[in-house]
Amino acid sequence: MANQIVANVPALTPEARIENAAAHMKRFWTPVMTAKLKAHASHGAGELSPDAEKAVGLI
């Protein structure tokens, strides 16, 4: 789901898209969801896009 959010969130630049995706996840995801995503990403989640990994780093 993180990949889809990063791919579809509106923004003028790639950096803004990453920031907007992170803001979306902070706002709408539960703490449990974000914790699981962070744990997943920290274990080398190969299915996360590079931009999704950057967004995870901001939440």
C-alpha positions as MATLAB code, in Angstrom:
seq = 'MANQIVANVPALTPEARIENAAAHMKRFWTPVMTAKLKAHASHGAGELSPDAEKAVGLI';
ca = [
       0.000    0.000    0.000;
       2.908    2.383    0.687;
       4.068    1.993   -2.920;
       0.611    2.922   -4.188;
       0.400    5.986   -1.958;
       3.799    7.262   -3.091;
       2.920    6.625   -6.728;
      -0.433    8.407   -6.567;
      -0.143   11.265   -4.085;
      -0.211   14.627   -5.874;
       2.951   16.730   -5.855;
       4.962   18.991   -8.122;
       8.346   17.372   -7.464;
       9.542   13.887   -6.537;
      10.744   15.189   -3.169;
       7.350   16.733   -2.441;
       5.646   13.481   -3.454;
       7.732   11.585   -0.886;
       6.985   14.177    1.805;
       3.267   14.190    0.961;
       3.129   10.395    1.066;
       4.808   10.362    4.480;
       2.379   13.012    5.719;
      -0.555   10.952    4.429;
       0.663    7.853    6.256;
       1.258    9.812    9.473;
      -2.221   11.263    9.277;
      -4.327    8.283    8.234;
      -2.435    5.186    9.315;
      -2.699    3.842   12.850;
       0.439    3.689   14.997;
       0.394   -0.090   14.647;
       0.341    0.156   10.845;
       3.253    2.592   10.735;
       5.243    0.517   13.228;
       4.750   -2.609   11.119;
       5.767   -0.741    7.973;
       8.901    0.630    9.649;
       9.827   -2.834   10.925;
       9.209   -4.327    7.497;
      11.350   -1.665    5.821;
      14.172   -2.095    8.337;
      14.449   -5.773    7.435;
      15.212   -5.068    3.782;
      11.705   -5.019    2.355;
      12.605   -5.495   -1.295;
       9.079   -4.889   -2.518;
       9.090   -1.260   -1.351;
       9.972    1.217   -4.065;
      12.931    3.508   -3.403;
      10.519    6.428   -2.966;
       8.377    4.416   -0.545;
      11.489    3.599    1.482;
      12.297    7.313    1.656;
       8.736    8.084    2.769;
       8.976    5.448    5.498;
      12.106    7.190    6.720;
      10.083   10.365    7.234;
       7.340    8.828    9.366;
];
